[in-house]
């Protein structure tokens, strides 16, 4: 592969990696606040650990997918755990994907209601309809959407961090202590990576199976992991300067963005919606592709059913998912993280 072609393809891989991880919880600030910001300055060490783990394990996941020439996460889990345990893990991943899909839909409803003054139901239904139209175009549609949205999100996240640095908040941040009753920062970091990689396999595995060029996948994994780390650091720093006000908002990052001016605020909200959207389409695509092999229904019908059931479950509320369901998924995903770290690569197929 020519060098410039490899960089172009690797950047698309990196953008898709970031877009799959950066969903409603990340973009809204809820995820960052509950996993990192509550740890005070120690959150910096947690995010650096997360960056290393995302880069290393994301590469391993995609390379394994490439060597297996996998079309879905089912083949990946069967290799990682064996056929018997792999079947159970596939069901577990399916539950994760549906739970996160529901959280993304709930997040779009909260965005439309809290920030735009529109109906919660309108936000969920419109987003679901647009997502359906993108997903039916397959992996190419997912890559194209991420290539458009993620650079915008990355740029805005840097603006948020720079805005915080321009004030007098750096000194305060350096001496911030953890909130009372918070998890150890190492546990928070590992749990966060475990949950997100368990979810991201729905996109990263078939992506590796489609591209297969390992140098490209490794470069894309590094770009994705480092990009996620930079975005986490910038957002976490900005959120830390808004304690304790952020603890009372469903979308805490909006409080930070509001200081940049009204026009910039609405542009960022549009980008944030795009990030929620990228995770939503990746999850539904992976879930439907896997269910197609066990449920005798057309894949487009499966997608429609997932959106309908997700809409019903989204009425539970967004913070409930981030605060309670996400950590549970994270702890369950630790087993997958362990196997991914120690399992040997499969042999290259001819």
Order of alpha helices (4+ residues) and beta strands (2+ residues): alpha-alpha-alpha-alpha-alpha-alpha-alpha-alpha-alpha-alpha-alpha-alpha-alpha-alpha-alpha
